[in-house]
């Protein structure tokens, strides 16, 4: 073979290698990227390996589960269904390296079939089959002064304090309400349902009763309907309905299809008026039950559960934990809830006094 042909062949091989590197970027191992086609990897002790050069390390084979594997699900979806949080929260803790599958650190995109041993922060997760899970939803009438968190470092009351205990899994809040906002708050045992109900892409309506303090005119209302640029992007009310008032205090009902942090308050504040009262009265087409006192909760029946599941394209449930005679809230049940709420508030006040002494 002539010198020109050898040079041409060498350049062609080098070009192919560079093209492969450019195409796949940093994926794969460096060892794979430098091995030329038709050549074997150098092994220690064999002739042809120069002096002083370290032996090339063999690439580590990683067994990734493909998205097409039958009967497997994404890890974050399985954890959300087990009641460990919303799917978005599970993606965060997986990204932090806090989840392991069969003793190995899990990564986003991993899939499982339910036969694995899954742990979060070293604690084993009790998995249940998707068909064996019964989706449950609570409606809670949040009072002002409660935090939408599981534990508050300052010892303040939280929305989770009075929820009924579960044999497995945990209650996941569907969105949040700030400490000065009251009204309808949903909880579910299905993390996937919670994630979809909160996600802006689903455009699930939330309606609020809001009392504002200040002078209001039609131009301001039209601006709020058209859109206002906030620090985290444009926002607007889909609907504004005047509900009366006196002096400089006015009541409105406003509708949003997303749940950004303090969005209702920030929209009104952009028009230089102050929100003095804020109550969530509707989520989707489900309105707050009038008989439900502040601090009280009730579990939704099968028909209402399936309404929310259908709203976000999830399969309907066939069973419910709610007995037929418990679906309707009568006056006697309402009185029992009020007594229970009052006792809980008294116990919390006593505990707060003891901590301050």
Rosetta silent file (secondary structure, phi, psi, omega in degrees, C-alpha in Angstrom):
SEQUENCE: XXXXXXXXXXXXXXXXXXXXXXXXXXXXXXXXXXXXXXXXXXXXXXXXXXXXXXXXXXXXXXXXXXXXXXXXXXXXXXXXXXXXXXXXXXXXXXXXXXXXXXXXXXXXXXXXXXXXXXXXXXXXXXXXXXXXXXXXXXXXXXXXXXXXXXXXXXXXXXXXXXXXXXXXXXXXXXXXXXXXXXXXXXXXXXXXXXXXXXXXXXXXXXXXXXXXXXXXXXXXXXXXXXXXXXXXXXXXXXXXXXXXXXXXXXXXXXXXXXXXXXXXXXXXXXXXXXXXXXXXXXXXXXXXXXXXXXXXXXXXXXXXXXXXXXXXXXXXXXXXXXXXXXXXXXXXXXXXXXXXXXXXXXXXXXXXXXXXX
SCORE:     score description
SCORE:     0.000 S_00000001
   1 L     0.000  134.617 -177.267    0.000    0.000    0.000 S_00000001
   2 L   -74.327  162.871 -179.798    1.416    3.403   -0.927 S_00000001
   3 H   -62.327  -39.141  179.875    2.142    6.206    1.560 S_00000001
   4 H   -62.270  -41.557 -179.408   -0.656    8.385    0.079 S_00000001
   5 H   -66.170  -40.513  179.042   -3.235    5.619    0.567 S_00000001
   6 H   -62.157  -44.106  179.445   -2.129    5.039    4.191 S_00000001
   7 H   -61.966  -41.271 -179.983   -2.375    8.759    4.922 S_00000001
   8 H   -63.632  -43.712 -179.272   -5.840    8.902    3.339 S_00000001
   9 H   -64.977  -40.307  179.491   -7.060    5.905    5.352 S_00000001
  10 H   -62.479  -42.628 -179.976   -5.690    7.381    8.601 S_00000001
  11 H   -64.918  -40.370 -179.569   -7.469   10.715    7.968 S_00000001
  12 H   -62.433  -44.552  179.522  -10.741    8.930    7.168 S_00000001
  13 H   -63.234  -43.081  179.266  -10.612    6.933   10.413 S_00000001
  14 H   -61.913  -40.443  179.451   -9.795   10.071   12.413 S_00000001
  15 H   -64.436  -42.052  178.494  -12.729   11.921   10.789 S_00000001
  16 H   -60.960  -41.411 -179.313  -15.140    9.052   11.632 S_00000001
  17 H   -64.634  -44.037  179.313  -13.980    9.083   15.245 S_00000001
  18 H   -64.255  -39.844  179.805  -14.463   12.868   15.566 S_00000001
  19 H   -62.172  -41.188  179.283  -17.885   12.639   13.934 S_00000001
  20 H   -64.656  -41.244  179.380  -18.967    9.991   16.436 S_00000001
  21 H   -63.301  -43.429  179.961  -17.732   12.127   19.319 S_00000001
  22 H   -64.631  -36.954 -176.832  -19.582   15.194   18.020 S_00000001
  23 H   -67.268  -43.093 -173.592  -22.788   13.236   17.478 S_00000001
  24 H  -102.518   -4.669  175.586  -23.030   11.739   20.944 S_00000001
  25 L    61.764 -131.122 -175.858  -21.284   14.411   22.996 S_00000001
  26 L   -91.249    2.363 -179.830  -20.378   13.300   26.504 S_00000001
  27 L   -69.028  151.063 -178.863  -22.626   10.230   26.536 S_00000001
  28 L    82.277 -171.991 -179.730  -20.919    6.878   27.023 S_00000001
  29 L  -103.129  157.272  179.029  -17.407    6.409   28.358 S_00000001
  30 H   -64.407  -30.905 -178.487  -14.220    8.023   27.161 S_00000001
  31 H   -62.934  -43.497 -179.558  -12.721    4.554   26.549 S_00000001
  32 H   -62.964  -38.552 -172.596  -15.382    3.663   23.997 S_00000001
  33 H   -67.304  -28.185 -174.204  -14.967    6.941   22.153 S_00000001
  34 H   -97.136   -4.932 -179.960  -11.229    6.515   21.406 S_00000001
  35 L   -79.387  124.243 -177.648  -11.293    2.897   20.222 S_00000001
  36 L   -82.119  151.011 -178.719  -10.946    2.798   16.435 S_00000001
  37 L   -62.542  132.264  177.250  -13.086    0.578   14.293 S_00000001
  38 L    87.380   -2.947  179.205  -11.476   -2.798   13.617 S_00000001
  39 L  -111.300  149.171  178.213   -8.936   -2.471   16.462 S_00000001
  40 L   -94.790  156.929  179.182   -8.976   -4.249   19.804 S_00000001
  41 L   -72.672  145.668  179.559   -8.428   -2.537   23.139 S_00000001
  42 L   -72.521  140.012  178.111   -4.927   -2.742   24.574 S_00000001
  43 L  -120.471  149.386 -177.053   -4.526   -5.081   27.535 S_00000001
  44 L   -59.639  140.554  173.533   -1.739   -5.015   30.152 S_00000001
  45 L    88.853   -7.788 -178.245    1.353   -7.131   29.383 S_00000001
  46 L   -93.141  149.065  179.401    0.737   -7.433   25.648 S_00000001
  47 L   -64.552  151.813  179.682    3.230   -6.157   23.091 S_00000001
  48 L   102.234  -12.594  179.528    2.475   -2.853   21.460 S_00000001
  49 L   -92.247  123.315 -175.684    1.654   -1.035   24.727 S_00000001
  50 L   -67.207  158.358  179.653    4.139    1.775   25.319 S_00000001
  51 L   -71.770  144.764  176.397    6.144    2.115   28.483 S_00000001
  52 L    81.908   -9.747  179.749    4.763    4.324   31.230 S_00000001
  53 L   -84.905  137.328  178.184    1.181    4.249   29.837 S_00000001
  54 L   -75.239  144.564  177.768   -1.588    3.209   32.207 S_00000001
  55 L   -64.544  142.174 -179.647   -3.700    0.233   31.099 S_00000001
  56 L   -71.438  135.390 -179.635   -7.044    1.254   29.628 S_00000001
  57 L   -82.908  137.880  177.369  -10.010    0.638   31.949 S_00000001
  58 L   -69.803  140.984  179.429  -12.836   -1.455   30.612 S_00000001
  59 L   -65.886  143.618  179.013  -16.151    0.444   30.391 S_00000001
  60 L   -84.409  125.794 -179.366  -18.684   -0.256   33.115 S_00000001
  61 L   -81.336  125.523  179.034  -21.868   -1.739   31.713 S_00000001
  62 L  -108.972  126.110 -177.220  -24.985   -0.025   33.050 S_00000001
  63 L   -92.491   87.896  178.506  -28.262   -1.934   32.775 S_00000001
  64 L   -83.696  140.186  175.789  -30.856    0.763   32.010 S_00000001
  65 L   -86.425  127.720 -177.528  -34.506   -0.266   31.808 S_00000001
  66 L   -74.757  153.766 -179.846  -36.048    0.864   28.549 S_00000001
  67 L   -67.437  -14.329 -177.704  -39.245    2.884   28.460 S_00000001
  68 L   -93.152    0.221 -178.915  -40.822    0.137   26.358 S_00000001
  69 L   -64.037  128.737 -176.720  -40.466   -2.584   28.998 S_00000001
  70 L   -70.776  144.871  176.222  -43.881   -4.086   29.610 S_00000001
  71 L    64.358   18.256  174.007  -45.452   -3.810   33.102 S_00000001
  72 L  -110.616  154.474 -179.530  -42.811   -1.327   34.313 S_00000001
  73 E  -133.242  158.392  175.819  -43.473    2.234   35.514 S_00000001
  74 E   -63.523  141.706 -175.129  -41.386    5.294   36.166 S_00000001
  75 H   -58.716  -44.126 -177.759  -39.941    5.290   39.668 S_00000001
  76 H   -64.355  -30.488  178.484  -41.331    8.715   40.616 S_00000001
  77 H   -70.610  -40.107  178.551  -44.826    7.611   39.592 S_00000001
  78 H   -64.598  -43.016 -179.978  -44.630    4.471   41.770 S_00000001
  79 H   -66.509  -38.635  178.417  -43.412    6.507   44.772 S_00000001
  80 H   -64.238  -41.132  179.174  -46.142    9.099   44.275 S_00000001
  81 H   -67.149  -28.351  177.827  -48.788    6.375   44.189 S_00000001
  82 L   -75.468   -1.368  175.782  -47.328    4.938   47.412 S_00000001
  83 L    85.491   19.912 -178.767  -48.216    8.265   49.036 S_00000001
  84 L   -86.624   -2.509  179.132  -44.688    9.600   49.514 S_00000001
  85 L   144.651 -178.528  177.039  -45.494   12.914   47.881 S_00000001
  86 L   -73.758  164.005 -179.285  -46.416   14.394   44.548 S_00000001
  87 H   -61.501  -36.733  179.071  -44.619   13.202   41.415 S_00000001
  88 H   -64.754  -40.683  177.361  -42.753   16.509   41.241 S_00000001
  89 H   -64.362  -39.173  179.630  -41.531   16.085   44.847 S_00000001
  90 H   -66.689  -36.994  176.410  -40.409   12.526   44.066 S_00000001
  91 H   -61.736  -36.706 -179.876  -38.443   13.723   41.040 S_00000001
  92 H   -66.143  -47.461 -176.774  -36.642   16.174   43.314 S_00000001
  93 H   -72.321  -28.729  173.938  -35.598   13.606   45.932 S_00000001
  94 H   -65.759  -43.279  177.950  -34.534   11.127   43.226 S_00000001
  95 H   -62.963  -25.884  178.455  -32.360   13.873   41.733 S_00000001
  96 L   -83.032   -2.370  178.361  -30.841   14.442   45.199 S_00000001
  97 L    77.378   23.218 -176.084  -29.729   10.793   45.338 S_00000001
  98 L   -93.678   -2.515 -177.851  -31.956    9.930   48.298 S_00000001
  99 E  -113.717  137.221  176.765  -33.700    6.971   46.638 S_00000001
 100 E  -126.177  147.403  176.756  -32.212    3.518   46.123 S_00000001
 101 E  -123.365  116.612 -177.107  -33.477    0.516   44.156 S_00000001
 102 L    52.935   41.174  174.904  -32.147   -2.891   45.275 S_00000001
 103 L    84.901   -2.754 -179.846  -29.305   -1.157   47.100 S_00000001
 104 E  -112.853  141.128 -179.904  -28.204    1.057   44.190 S_00000001
 105 E   -59.368  131.521 -178.465  -28.777    4.800   43.919 S_00000001
 106 L   -87.503  158.143  178.374  -31.680    5.534   41.599 S_00000001
 107 L  -130.405  156.438  176.856  -31.718    8.123   38.825 S_00000001
 108 L   -59.778  132.873 -177.629  -34.455   10.050   37.048 S_00000001
 109 L   102.608  -15.540  176.939  -35.824    7.913   34.228 S_00000001
 110 L   -64.044  146.904  179.295  -35.357    4.585   36.037 S_00000001
 111 E  -122.270  149.665 -179.827  -38.291    2.206   35.775 S_00000001
 112 E  -133.928  157.973  179.361  -39.449   -0.504   38.189 S_00000001
 113 L  -112.714    4.328  176.908  -41.917   -3.362   38.006 S_00000001
 114 L    98.338  -10.101  179.929  -42.808   -3.566   41.720 S_00000001
 115 L   -91.330   -6.287 -176.272  -40.597   -6.539   42.611 S_00000001
 116 L   -82.502  163.987  173.049  -37.663   -4.330   43.675 S_00000001
 117 L   -99.605  112.600 -176.040  -36.747   -3.142   47.160 S_00000001
 118 E  -109.406  135.246  179.946  -37.059    0.645   47.143 S_00000001
 119 E  -130.200  143.660  172.073  -35.796    2.879   49.941 S_00000001
 120 E  -117.559  119.300 -176.975  -36.016    6.625   50.623 S_00000001
 121 L    53.636   34.998  178.167  -33.289    7.910   52.962 S_00000001
 122 L    87.410   -9.758 -179.225  -32.694    4.291   53.983 S_00000001
 123 E   -95.971  128.410 -176.627  -36.341    3.614   54.887 S_00000001
 124 E   -69.369  140.737  179.732  -38.082    0.915   52.877 S_00000001
 125 L   -97.517  128.253  177.617  -41.136    1.952   50.876 S_00000001
 126 L   -83.817  112.768 -176.946  -44.177   -0.280   51.078 S_00000001
 127 L   -93.020  147.441  174.879  -45.380   -0.669   47.513 S_00000001
 128 L  -128.807  145.694  179.004  -48.895   -1.515   46.447 S_00000001
 129 L   -65.901  148.221 -177.524  -50.078   -2.628   43.037 S_00000001
 130 L   -58.716  -37.578 -178.161  -51.867    0.030   41.030 S_00000001
 131 L   -73.252  -23.912 -178.185  -55.007   -2.102   40.824 S_00000001
 132 L   -86.303  -15.614 -178.826  -55.032   -2.709   44.620 S_00000001
 133 L   -76.117  139.189  173.134  -54.817    0.983   45.540 S_00000001
 134 L  -112.039  117.725 -179.853  -58.009    2.850   46.381 S_00000001
 135 L   -71.665  129.917  178.429  -57.778    6.553   45.668 S_00000001
 136 L  -122.765  144.800  179.205  -59.110    8.668   48.529 S_00000001
 137 E  -134.133  132.812  174.484  -59.791   12.404   48.590 S_00000001
 138 E  -109.277  143.784  168.121  -60.499   14.678   51.557 S_00000001
 139 E  -106.763  125.633 -176.304  -62.050   18.129   51.432 S_00000001
 140 E  -121.698  135.225  177.399  -60.693   20.341   54.229 S_00000001
 141 E   -96.277   93.411 -174.080  -61.959   23.779   55.256 S_00000001
 142 E   -72.879  126.951  172.798  -58.692   25.507   56.103 S_00000001
 143 L   -85.210  161.992  173.776  -58.864   28.296   58.687 S_00000001
 144 L   -65.720  149.121  177.843  -56.506   31.276   58.656 S_00000001
 145 L    97.028   -7.179  177.748  -53.359   30.794   60.728 S_00000001
 146 L   -99.444  142.188 -179.323  -52.586   27.215   59.631 S_00000001
 147 E   -92.368  142.165  175.687  -49.468   26.358   57.638 S_00000001
 148 L   -89.327   63.452  178.768  -49.551   24.146   54.515 S_00000001
 149 L  -148.162  158.107 -177.430  -46.596   22.075   55.699 S_00000001
 150 L   -73.354  -39.660  178.923  -46.211   18.821   57.613 S_00000001
 151 L  -139.553  132.867  178.979  -44.113   20.288   60.421 S_00000001
 152 L  -105.677  125.435 -178.384  -43.524   23.920   61.277 S_00000001
 153 L   -60.543  -23.967  179.654  -40.209   24.755   63.036 S_00000001
 154 L   -90.020    2.085  176.139  -41.990   27.505   64.997 S_00000001
 155 L    78.645   15.332  179.137  -44.612   25.066   66.302 S_00000001
 156 L   -75.606  158.731 -179.643  -47.553   26.670   64.506 S_00000001
 157 L   -64.289  145.881  178.206  -50.634   24.629   63.605 S_00000001
 158 E  -123.375  162.591 -178.620  -50.539   22.861   60.221 S_00000001
 159 L   -69.889  -14.553 -179.121  -53.243   21.586   57.884 S_00000001
 160 L   -89.277   -8.247 -171.706  -52.038   18.005   58.494 S_00000001
 161 L   -60.277  -37.216 -172.137  -52.579   18.049   62.268 S_00000001
 162 L  -109.627    6.244 -178.493  -56.156   16.769   62.268 S_00000001
 163 L   -70.206  148.106 -178.081  -56.297   14.567   59.176 S_00000001
 164 L   -65.839  144.097 -179.996  -57.288   10.913   59.750 S_00000001
 165 L   -69.949  155.361  179.261  -54.372    8.429   60.004 S_00000001
 166 L  -117.371  146.477  177.384  -53.658    6.003   57.144 S_00000001
 167 L   -69.323  -37.293  177.257  -52.603    2.362   57.328 S_00000001
 168 L  -145.568  156.487 -178.561  -50.170    2.914   54.448 S_00000001
 169 L    75.268 -163.769  179.304  -49.056    5.892   52.390 S_00000001
 170 L  -157.111  164.829  177.937  -49.812    9.455   53.384 S_00000001
 171 L   -78.069  134.124  177.863  -52.042   12.405   52.563 S_00000001
 172 E  -114.469  126.445  179.356  -50.755   14.663   49.786 S_00000001
 173 E   -75.314  135.630  176.088  -52.026   18.254   49.618 S_00000001
 174 E   -89.526   91.176 -176.766  -53.359   19.374   46.247 S_00000001
 175 L    81.269 -174.058 -178.093  -51.659   22.765   46.098 S_00000001
 176 L  -136.180  157.101  168.865  -51.170   25.200   48.954 S_00000001
 177 L  -126.387  137.550 -177.962  -52.905   28.119   50.612 S_00000001
 178 L   -71.410  170.900 -171.028  -50.834   30.725   52.445 S_00000001
 179 L   -60.840  -28.546 -178.440  -51.202   31.241   56.179 S_00000001
 180 L   -95.997    7.880  179.096  -53.667   34.136   55.783 S_00000001
 181 L  -109.028  138.975  179.359  -55.890   32.349   53.245 S_00000001
 182 E  -117.731  178.987  173.838  -58.778   30.096   54.239 S_00000001
 183 E   111.259 -156.139 -168.010  -61.193   27.815   52.424 S_00000001
 184 E   -72.157  123.463  175.872  -61.188   24.675   50.332 S_00000001
 185 E  -133.622  128.873 -178.772  -58.080   22.488   50.371 S_00000001
 186 E   -99.217  145.069  172.952  -58.003   18.996   48.875 S_00000001
 187 E  -128.842  146.099  178.192  -55.905   16.041   50.072 S_00000001
 188 E  -143.353  158.808  174.957  -55.469   12.706   48.313 S_00000001
 189 L   -89.827   -7.601 -177.466  -53.601    9.431   48.768 S_00000001
 190 L  -101.760  104.897 -178.401  -52.770    9.352   45.039 S_00000001
 191 H   -63.544  -32.934  178.765  -49.660   11.406   44.317 S_00000001
 192 H   -65.845  -41.812  177.479  -50.202   11.155   40.554 S_00000001
 193 H   -62.615  -44.714  179.130  -53.705   12.631   40.906 S_00000001
 194 H   -59.529  -44.678 -178.788  -52.352   15.446   43.096 S_00000001
 195 H   -61.377  -43.988 -178.007  -49.625   16.234   40.559 S_00000001
 196 H   -69.917  -38.524  179.751  -52.054   16.425   37.647 S_00000001
 197 H   -65.410  -28.788 -179.825  -54.612   18.529   39.527 S_00000001
 198 H   -85.744  -24.435 -169.347  -51.869   21.046   40.367 S_00000001
 199 L   -69.317  132.718 -178.584  -50.153   21.109   36.971 S_00000001
 200 H   -58.960  -27.486 -177.546  -50.815   24.263   34.886 S_00000001
 201 H   -64.752  -23.427 -179.170  -51.186   22.174   31.706 S_00000001
 202 H   -80.805  -18.809  177.251  -54.457   20.724   33.016 S_00000001
 203 L    53.426   45.182  176.958  -55.990   24.205   33.415 S_00000001
 204 L   -78.319  126.686 -175.803  -58.116   23.185   36.420 S_00000001
 205 L   -73.587  142.878  170.019  -60.066   26.215   37.622 S_00000001
 206 E  -124.684  131.740  178.969  -59.744   27.626   41.145 S_00000001
 207 E  -114.966  137.341 -177.775  -62.268   30.185   42.366 S_00000001
 208 E  -126.450  141.764  167.508  -61.630   32.593   45.239 S_00000001
 209 E   -94.455  124.836 -173.991  -63.797   34.988   47.183 S_00000001
 210 E  -131.671  133.028  174.632  -61.643   38.070   47.768 S_00000001
 211 E  -106.052  122.192 -178.372  -62.239   41.254   49.738 S_00000001
 212 E  -114.075  149.399 -179.643  -60.127   44.161   48.554 S_00000001
 213 E  -113.470  117.849  179.460  -59.555   47.527   50.202 S_00000001
 214 L   144.960  174.936  179.382  -59.245   50.531   47.904 S_00000001
 215 L   -81.339  126.943 -178.720  -60.851   52.351   45.015 S_00000001
 216 L  -117.088  136.348  173.734  -61.784   50.023   42.137 S_00000001
 217 L  -131.846  170.188 -174.633  -62.779   51.057   38.605 S_00000001
 218 H   -65.912  -32.139  179.157  -63.614   49.190   35.409 S_00000001
 219 H   -62.905  -38.982  178.320  -60.259   50.011   33.790 S_00000001
 220 H   -65.518  -43.116 -179.628  -58.429   48.205   36.620 S_00000001
 221 H   -63.879  -39.372  179.277  -60.695   45.160   36.290 S_00000001
 222 H   -66.181  -36.926  176.236  -60.136   45.045   32.541 S_00000001
 223 H   -62.232  -41.379 -179.890  -56.365   45.170   33.086 S_00000001
 224 H   -68.318  -30.485  176.896  -56.619   42.206   35.477 S_00000001
 225 H   -75.865  -37.693 -177.709  -58.643   40.267   32.890 S_00000001
 226 H   -72.658  -44.239  178.487  -56.249   41.101   30.030 S_00000001
 227 L   140.088  143.111  179.571  -53.065   40.322   31.929 S_00000001
 228 E  -128.065  140.072  178.709  -50.426   41.776   34.225 S_00000001
 229 E   -87.250  111.899  176.144  -46.699   41.109   34.124 S_00000001
 230 E   -97.359  175.348 -176.603  -45.546   39.769   37.504 S_00000001
 231 L   -65.792  -23.538  178.985  -41.966   38.962   38.543 S_00000001
 232 L  -106.563   20.351  175.754  -42.478   35.279   37.601 S_00000001
 233 E   119.893  172.853 -179.214  -44.260   35.940   34.299 S_00000001
 234 E   -68.269  149.603  179.221  -47.602   37.217   32.966 S_00000001
 235 E  -151.165  155.368  178.968  -50.801   36.416   34.876 S_00000001
 236 L  -159.509  160.429  171.709  -54.482   37.255   34.653 S_00000001
 237 L   -88.621  133.178  176.871  -57.904   36.427   36.061 S_00000001
 238 L   -73.359  -29.551 -177.699  -60.063   34.424   33.681 S_00000001
 239 E  -152.167  139.072  175.703  -63.198   35.813   35.278 S_00000001
 240 E  -131.416  125.462 -179.729  -64.010   38.581   37.793 S_00000001
 241 E  -124.743  126.871  179.369  -67.475   38.924   39.327 S_00000001
 242 E   -78.743  132.998 -177.245  -68.442   41.767   41.652 S_00000001
 243 E  -119.933   14.430  174.541  -70.242   40.548   44.785 S_00000001
 244 E   102.114  179.699 -179.844  -70.956   43.797   46.615 S_00000001
 245 E   153.514  178.073  179.090  -69.452   45.790   49.446 S_00000001
 246 E  -145.305  149.044 -177.788  -69.575   49.136   51.219 S_00000001
 247 L    65.396 -130.285  179.805  -67.178   52.038   51.587 S_00000001
 248 L  -100.803    6.187  176.117  -63.750   51.079   50.281 S_00000001
 249 E   -98.980  124.350 -178.192  -64.236   47.349   50.997 S_00000001
 250 E  -132.195  139.925  177.192  -65.442   45.347   47.998 S_00000001
 251 E  -100.942  135.144  175.013  -66.025   41.605   47.500 S_00000001
 252 E  -132.854  153.509  166.875  -65.173   39.887   44.201 S_00000001
 253 E  -109.388  125.685 -177.792  -65.109   36.292   42.994 S_00000001
 254 E  -122.779  150.221 -177.201  -62.098   35.618   40.766 S_00000001
 255 E  -124.181  132.587  175.356  -61.140   32.530   38.745 S_00000001
 256 E  -125.097  159.663  174.801  -57.640   31.241   37.906 S_00000001
 257 L  -120.039   24.214  175.080  -56.479   28.095   36.116 S_00000001
 258 L  -150.984  169.859 -175.771  -53.090   27.838   37.852 S_00000001
 259 L  -132.574   58.574  178.288  -51.801   28.037   41.402 S_00000001
 260 L   -72.996  158.902 -175.652  -48.684   30.185   41.606 S_00000001
 261 L   -59.070  120.894  176.131  -47.469   31.454   44.956 S_00000001
 262 L    52.022   35.581 -173.323  -49.729   34.298   46.272 S_00000001
 263 H   -65.602  -42.306 -179.201  -50.924   34.929   42.709 S_00000001
 264 H   -62.060  -46.673 -179.164  -54.343   36.362   43.640 S_00000001
 265 H   -63.324  -43.282 -177.151  -52.837   38.808   46.127 S_00000001
 266 H   -67.173  -34.983  177.792  -50.043   39.884   43.767 S_00000001
 267 H   -63.377  -46.672  178.840  -52.464   40.534   40.910 S_00000001
 268 H   -66.556  -38.817  179.903  -54.591   42.880   43.033 S_00000001
 269 H   -64.693  -25.777  176.950  -51.505   44.522   44.530 S_00000001
 270 L   -64.986  -19.742  177.631  -50.333   45.331   40.990 S_00000001
 271 L  -100.824   14.563  175.782  -53.344   47.694   40.853 S_00000001
 272 L    62.051   36.700  170.145  -52.316   49.302   44.168 S_00000001
 273 L  -125.116  153.938 -172.719  -55.179   47.801   46.196 S_00000001
 274 E  -107.412  135.373  175.044  -54.796   45.535   49.205 S_00000001
 275 E   -83.523  119.849 -179.481  -56.408   42.105   49.733 S_00000001
 276 E  -102.800  -13.454  178.170  -57.874   42.010   53.246 S_00000001
 277 E  -154.845  136.519 -178.666  -59.615   38.618   53.015 S_00000001
 278 E  -142.701  124.887 -176.867  -59.093   35.615   50.724 S_00000001
 279 E  -134.579  127.283  173.814  -61.129   32.385   50.672 S_00000001
 280 E   -84.947  127.820 -173.675  -60.941   29.533   48.158 S_00000001
 281 E  -116.999  -10.349 -177.451  -64.503   28.410   47.397 S_00000001
 282 E  -155.164  143.553  172.950  -64.131   26.063   44.400 S_00000001
 283 E  -133.424  117.067 -169.771  -61.660   23.638   42.802 S_00000001
 284 L    66.187 -131.880  174.730  -62.702   22.439   39.354 S_00000001
 285 L   -98.356    3.077 -177.461  -66.493   22.172   39.515 S_00000001
 286 E   -89.463  119.688  179.422  -66.417   21.069   43.168 S_00000001
 287 E   -96.330  155.653  176.587  -67.567   23.771   45.583 S_00000001
 288 L   -61.389  132.158  179.054  -66.850   23.967   49.289 S_00000001
 289 L   -70.113  127.119 -175.624  -69.566   22.176   51.275 S_00000001
 290 L   -63.126  -32.380 -176.489  -71.517   24.771   53.244 S_00000001
 291 L   -76.014  -10.840 -174.661  -71.996   22.492   56.274 S_00000001
 292 L   -80.779  115.586 -177.806  -68.255   21.968   56.693 S_00000001
 293 L   -75.855  164.442  175.656  -66.971   24.152   59.573 S_00000001
 294 L   -58.659  130.948 -178.724  -63.538   25.794   59.661 S_00000001
 295 L    86.753   -1.543 -179.622  -60.945   23.172   60.567 S_00000001
 296 L   -99.027  157.482  178.085  -63.260   20.326   59.567 S_00000001
 297 E  -134.319  157.661  172.824  -62.787   17.701   56.861 S_00000001
 298 E  -144.375  145.822  179.378  -64.965   15.224   55.005 S_00000001
 299 E   -90.330  135.709 -178.003  -64.043   12.367   52.691 S_00000001
 300 L   -79.446  144.817  178.373  -65.463   12.471   49.172 S_00000001
 301 L   -77.663  178.227 -174.040  -67.524    9.592   47.841 S_00000001
 302 H   -59.002  -41.395 -178.664  -66.831    7.499   44.761 S_00000001
 303 H   -62.260  -43.316 -179.893  -68.722    9.777   42.368 S_00000001
 304 H   -70.409  -37.450  177.040  -66.765   12.873   43.443 S_00000001
 305 H   -60.671  -45.932 -178.720  -63.440   10.986   43.396 S_00000001
 306 H   -70.183  -24.207  173.292  -64.088    9.846   39.848 S_00000001
 307 H   -61.656  -48.153 -179.013  -65.038   13.399   38.841 S_00000001
 308 H   -67.801  -36.261  179.142  -61.525   14.596   39.742 S_00000001
 309 H   -67.077  -41.707  178.341  -59.885   11.557   38.137 S_00000001
 310 H   -66.370  -33.413 -179.032  -61.798   12.062   34.894 S_00000001
 311 H   -59.315  -32.032 -177.327  -60.917   15.771   34.979 S_00000001
 312 L  -116.671   26.110  173.344  -57.202   14.930   34.604 S_00000001
 313 L    60.731   44.336  172.656  -57.539   11.839   32.363 S_00000001
 314 L  -109.831  153.440 -177.686  -57.019    9.113   34.995 S_00000001
 315 L   -66.603  145.498 -178.208  -58.911    5.823   35.058 S_00000001
 316 L   -71.330  153.364  174.748  -62.010    5.764   37.299 S_00000001
 317 L   -84.902  152.202  178.201  -62.077    4.014   40.665 S_00000001
 318 L  -108.201  -13.804 -178.556  -64.449    1.103   41.301 S_00000001
 319 L  -129.311  163.019  177.717  -64.345    1.155   45.101 S_00000001
 320 L  -143.734  149.009  175.465  -64.533    3.700   47.886 S_00000001
 321 L   -82.330  -10.893 -176.279  -63.650    3.756   51.582 S_00000001
 322 L   -87.266  129.001  176.530  -66.701    5.926   52.236 S_00000001
 323 L   -76.051  152.566 -175.814  -69.870    4.150   53.330 S_00000001
 324 H   -58.175  -41.537 -175.743  -73.079    5.081   51.555 S_00000001
 325 H   -77.266   -4.493  179.298  -74.739    6.488   54.675 S_00000001
 326 H  -100.230   -3.481 -175.358  -71.730    8.725   55.388 S_00000001
 327 L   -69.200  -38.757 -179.274  -71.779   10.550   52.054 S_00000001
 328 L   -87.998  132.386  178.134  -74.370   13.118   53.085 S_00000001
 329 L   -90.180  110.836  178.366  -73.350   15.546   55.824 S_00000001
 330 L   -93.443  175.691 -177.325  -76.255   15.945   58.235 S_00000001
 331 H   -63.817  -37.792 -178.866  -76.559   18.459   61.064 S_00000001
 332 H   -63.232  -42.861  179.468  -75.547   15.923   63.718 S_00000001
 333 H   -66.090  -38.881  179.123  -72.307   15.125   61.904 S_00000001
 334 H   -61.855  -40.783  178.364  -71.611   18.828   61.423 S_00000001
 335 H   -64.855  -39.997  178.823  -72.010   19.425   65.171 S_00000001
 336 H   -62.023  -40.982  179.285  -69.613   16.555   65.952 S_00000001
 337 H   -63.557  -43.420 -179.296  -67.015   18.045   63.624 S_00000001
 338 H   -61.312  -42.496  178.293  -67.372   21.474   65.267 S_00000001
 339 H   -63.259  -41.596 -179.703  -66.877   19.967   68.739 S_00000001
 340 H   -64.654  -42.478  178.467  -63.828   18.047   67.533 S_00000001
 341 H   -62.352  -42.782 -179.129  -62.329   21.169   65.929 S_00000001
 342 H   -63.032  -43.112  178.509  -62.906   23.191   69.114 S_00000001
 343 H   -63.182  -41.487  179.094  -61.189   20.564   71.283 S_00000001
 344 H   -62.682  -42.691  179.714  -58.238   20.418   68.895 S_00000001
 345 H   -64.101  -39.972  178.526  -57.860   24.209   68.966 S_00000001
 346 H   -64.531  -43.025  178.313  -57.957   24.241   72.780 S_00000001
 347 H   -62.449  -39.914  179.900  -55.280   21.530   73.002 S_00000001
 348 H   -67.159  -39.242  177.682  -53.074   23.438   70.550 S_00000001
 349 H   -64.583  -40.613  178.263  -53.484   26.695   72.512 S_00000001
 350 H   -64.349  -42.675  178.879  -52.556   24.947   75.764 S_00000001
 351 H   -63.411  -37.972  178.809  -49.467   23.391   74.153 S_00000001
 352 H   -64.887  -42.645  178.996  -48.437   26.815   72.799 S_00000001
 353 H   -61.728  -42.013 -179.047  -48.770   28.401   76.271 S_00000001
 354 H   -63.036  -38.566  178.705  -46.635   25.629   77.822 S_00000001
 355 H   -66.670  -32.163 -178.376  -43.871   26.203   75.259 S_00000001
 356 H   -77.035  -22.768 -178.534  -43.817   29.926   75.973 S_00000001
 357 L   -72.945    0.000    0.000  -43.455   29.483   79.750 S_00000001
